[in-house]
Amino acid sequence: VETARLNLTTGRLSAVWRRGEISAHAIVQAISNLGYGAAVFDPEASRAQTDLEGRRLLRALAVAGFGMMNIMMFSVPIWSGDAEMGEATRTLLHWISALIAAPVAFYSGQPFFRAAFAALRKGAANMDVPISLGVLLAFSLSLYETVTRGQHAYFDGVCMLLFLLLIGRYLDHVLRERARTAARDLIAQQATSASRIAP
């Protein structure tokens, strides 16, 4: 490879290589080995993939928001420390919270789990690794506390953490897509040919 230039706004990599010494497939494979996705540029496929990722993030955000709002109804009575609440009632509320938090953790957490797994598989770590560990450990500890009739469970924290992180991830996705669209529009306005008028 003689030169390689990555445009972070449009997400496009331009590479120049010597024919016969390396192939485009080998470059794509080298990028994939680093933990990043790469494919031959196709504007329509790129736009469709971007739309698909945005819809996935929005669905995960909706599930996390729904779970977070509902789980608070069962967490507030436990937080209030009502002296009349017995162990059986508290355990029942923890089990209901677990039923709400389970789909939130394993569905809404997928964007983070996928990225963390891809990074770990390549022997690297990114910011999704501690997020995934935090979600899984908090859910597992809360489930253990529920099974052993413990006083404290953190299912509400799992849902809230995912909801807030997904808001940031979705806004980042939207802003990046707007920047890419603006860059694509500017590139489209460039002239592809010119006519020379002789004097």
C-alpha positions in Angstrom: 0.0 0.0 0.0 1.5 3.3 -1.1 -1.0 5.7 0.5 -4.1 5.4 2.6 -6.5 8.2 3.7 -9.5 7.8 5.9 -12.2 10.5 5.9 -13.8 10.2 9.4 -16.8 12.3 8.4 -17.9 10.2 5.4 -16.4 7.0 6.8 -14.6 6.3 3.5 -11.1 5.0 3.1 -9.1 5.8 -0.1 -6.1 3.5 -0.7 -3.5 3.4 -3.5 -1.5 0.2 -3.9 0.8 -1.5 -6.3 -0.9 -3.8 -8.7 0.2 -7.4 -8.5 1.8 -7.0 -5.0 -1.4 -6.8 -3.0 -5.1 -7.1 -3.7 -8.2 -5.1 -2.5 -9.4 -8.2 -0.7 -6.1 -8.3 1.3 -6.6 -4.7 2.4 -10.2 -5.3 3.5 -9.0 -8.4 5.4 -6.3 -6.5 7.2 -8.8 -3.8 8.2 -11.2 -6.6 9.4 -8.4 -8.1 11.5 -8.1 -4.8 13.3 -11.7 -5.1 14.4 -13.3 -2.7 11.8 -15.7 -3.4 9.0 -14.7 -2.6 5.5 -16.3 -3.2 2.1 -16.1 -1.8 -1.5 -17.9 1.5 -1.5 -21.5 1.4 -2.6 -23.5 4.6 -2.0 -26.9 2.9 -1.9 -25.7 0.0 0.4 -23.9 2.6 2.7 -27.1 4.6 3.0 -29.2 1.5 3.7 -26.7 0.3 6.3 -26.8 3.7 8.1 -30.6 3.7 8.2 -30.6 0.1 9.5 -28.1 1.0 12.3 -30.2 4.1 13.3 -33.4 2.0 13.5 -31.6 -0.6 15.7 -30.4 2.1 18.1 -33.8 3.7 18.2 -35.5 0.4 19.0 -33.0 -0.4 21.7 -33.5 3.1 23.2 -37.3 2.6 23.2 -37.0 -0.7 25.0 -34.6 0.7 27.6 -36.8 3.7 28.2 -39.9 1.6 28.6 -38.2 -0.7 31.0 -36.6 2.1 33.0 -40.0 3.9 33.4 -41.8 0.7 34.5 -39.1 -0.6 36.8 -39.2 2.6 38.8 -42.7 1.7 40.0 -41.3 -1.3 41.8 -38.0 0.3 42.9 -39.4 3.3 44.7 -41.3 1.4 47.4 -38.1 -0.6 48.2 -36.0 2.7 48.3 -38.5 4.3 50.6 -37.6 1.8 53.3 -41.2 1.2 54.3 -41.1 -0.6 57.7 -44.3 -2.5 56.9 -42.8 -4.1 53.9 -41.9 -7.7 54.6 -39.2 -9.8 53.1 -41.7 -11.7 50.8 -43.0 -8.4 49.4 -39.6 -7.1 48.8 -38.5 -10.3 47.1 -41.6 -10.3 44.9 -40.9 -6.7 43.8 -37.3 -7.7 43.0 -38.5 -10.6 40.9 -40.9 -8.3 38.9 -38.0 -5.9 38.4 -35.8 -8.8 37.2 -38.5 -9.8 34.6 -38.6 -6.2 33.3 -34.8 -5.7 33.4 -33.9 -9.0 31.6 -35.1 -8.0 28.1 -33.7 -4.5 28.6 -30.3 -5.8 29.5 -30.0 -8.4 26.7 -31.8 -6.5 23.9 -30.9 -2.9 24.6 -27.3 -3.9 25.5 -26.7 -5.6 22.2 -25.0 -2.5 20.5 -22.4 -2.5 23.3 -22.1 -6.3 23.6 -21.4 -6.7 19.9 -18.8 -4.0 19.8 -17.1 -5.3 23.0 -17.1 -8.8 21.7 -15.6 -7.8 18.3 -12.8 -5.8 20.1 -12.0 -8.6 22.6 -11.9 -11.2 19.8 -9.1 -9.1 18.2 -7.2 -8.9 21.5 -8.1 -5.2 22.0 -10.4 -3.2 24.3 -12.7 -0.3 23.6 -15.1 1.8 25.7 -17.9 -0.8 25.1 -16.0 -3.4 27.1 -16.4 -1.8 30.6 -20.0 -0.8 29.7 -20.8 -4.4 28.9 -19.0 -5.7 32.0 -20.9 -3.2 34.2 -24.3 -4.1 32.7 -23.7 -7.9 33.0 -22.2 -7.7 36.5 -24.9 -5.4 37.9 -27.6 -7.7 36.4 -26.0 -10.9 37.6 -25.4 -9.5 41.1 -29.0 -8.3 41.3 -30.3 -11.6 40.2 -28.1 -13.4 42.8 -29.5 -11.0 45.5 -33.0 -11.7 44.4 -32.5 -15.5 44.4 -31.0 -15.4 47.9 -33.6 -12.9 49.2 -31.1 -10.1 49.7 -32.1 -6.6 50.5 -30.5 -4.8 47.5 -31.0 -5.2 43.8 -29.8 -2.9 41.0 -32.1 -3.7 38.1 -33.2 -0.1 37.9 -29.5 1.0 37.6 -29.1 -1.5 34.7 -32.0 0.0 32.8 -31.1 3.6 33.5 -27.4 3.1 32.5 -28.4 1.6 29.2 -31.1 4.3 28.5 -28.7 7.1 29.1 -25.8 5.5 27.1 -28.1 4.8 24.2 -29.3 8.4 24.1 -25.7 9.4 23.6 -25.0 6.6 21.1 -28.2 7.5 19.1 -27.4 11.3 19.1 -23.9 10.6 18.0 -25.2 8.4 15.2 -27.6 11.1 14.0 -25.0 13.9 14.1 -22.5 11.8 12.2 -25.1 11.0 9.6 -25.9 14.7 9.1 -22.2 15.4 8.7 -21.8 12.6 6.2 -24.9 13.9 4.3 -23.5 17.4 4.2 -20.1 16.1 3.0 -21.8 13.9 0.3 -23.8 16.9 -0.9 -20.7 19.0 -1.2 -18.9 16.3 -3.1 -21.9 15.9 -5.5 -21.7 19.6 -6.4 -18.1 19.2 -7.7 -17.9 19.3 -11.5 -16.9 16.1 -13.1 -15.7 17.7 -16.3 -14.6 21.1 -17.7 -14.6 22.6 -21.1 -11.6 24.7 -22.2 -12.6 27.6 -24.4 -9.7 28.5 -26.8 -8.9 32.2 -27.2 
